[in-house]
Amino acid sequence: MSQEQQNRTVLKPVHIEAFDLDDAWFRSLSEILEHGHVYKIDRGSYAGQRRLEFDFVSVHVTNPAHQIIPIMPEGSSIPAPTSMSYIQQYLSYLLTSCKTKTEDYTYGERLVDPKVNVETESGGQKMIKEIPLQCNQIEEVIKVYKTYGFGTNQAIMEIGMPSDIKLADPPCLRLIDTRVRYGKLHFFLYFRSWDLWGGFPSNLGGLELVKQYMADEIGVENGEIVACSKGLHLYEYAWELAKQRTYKTDLEIK
């Protein structure tokens, strides 16, 4: 770890400019190895383990459709963090409300068929009842742009709910804000927490396909992605993989 990291007393936001999603992943890995903060997880996934994390990061991807999945160097033994077939499956997760009995929510449910859980009591027993909000946010945003035009700041899709604070695993993705400008549909994303090794490329790949679908429905070109997070991180198991991928094998992380 650099002397700068050891002596830091104020937040150090990092901004990354990238051409496509492959480039964004590579640059983010490189930057977090240089500017990440190491800490032990007190609560959340992998509690008790160490995590390398940006204080805050914004990633601007100008041509996300050009190369959606990370490209591994030829002959490399580094496992690919995702695949196009996985992202195609992930797309159905984002566009439908299907969830298993063990899931509190899915991103797709929150986007196309959000529900509020209300506690009720019957015969002395407490039960949880799901009340649909009757709101497909993806279709509503498409309708807003097609009906009223592009001059609005109201076309935002929300994943998070106030009651999520009570969940053991609240949603990482919280907001998908949108804008049509210069004839293109752009996404602005906020993640409260975000796994850089596996989550970042799969999440952005799936959301890029959602954006392409929405742009086509609205009748505009596909645009850029700006994503930000105060919790973009690398779990300790991925540190060596990230160093290998970014050719920083001599870098020491303490």
Stockholm file with secondary structure:
# STOCKHOLM 1.0

chainA/1-254         MSQEQQNRTVLKPVHIEAFDLDDAWFRSLSEILEHGHVYKIDRGSYAGQRRLEFDFVSVHVTNPAHQIIPIMPEGSSIPAPTSMSYIQQYLSYLLTSCKTKTEDYTYGERLVDPKVNVETESGGQKMIKEIPLQCNQIEEVIKVYKTYGFGTNQAIMEIGMPSDIKLADPPCLRLIDTRVRYGKLHFFLYFRSWDLWGGFPSNLGGLELVKQYMADEIGVENGEIVACSKGLHLYEYAWELAKQRTYKTDLEIK
#=GR chainA/1-254 SS CCHHHHHCCSCCEEEEEESSHHHHHHHHHHHHHHHCEEEECSSSTTTTSEEEECSEEEEEESCTTTCCSCCCCTTCCSCCSCCHHHHHHHHHHHHSCCCCTTCSCCHHHHHHSCEEEEEEEETTEEEEEEEECCCCHHHHHHHHHHHHCSCCSCCEEECCCGGGGGSSSCCSEEEEEEEEETTEEEEEEEESSEETTTHHHHHHHHHHHHHHHHHHHHTSEEEEEEEEESCEEEEGGGHHHHHHHTTCTTCCCC
#=GC SS_cons         CCHHHHHCCSCCEEEEEESSHHHHHHHHHHHHHHHCEEEECSSSTTTTSEEEECSEEEEEESCTTTCCSCCCCTTCCSCCSCCHHHHHHHHHHHHSCCCCTTCSCCHHHHHHSCEEEEEEEETTEEEEEEEECCCCHHHHHHHHHHHHCSCCSCCEEECCCGGGGGSSSCCSEEEEEEEEETTEEEEEEEESSEETTTHHHHHHHHHHHHHHHHHHHHTSEEEEEEEEESCEEEEGGGHHHHHHHTTCTTCCCC
//
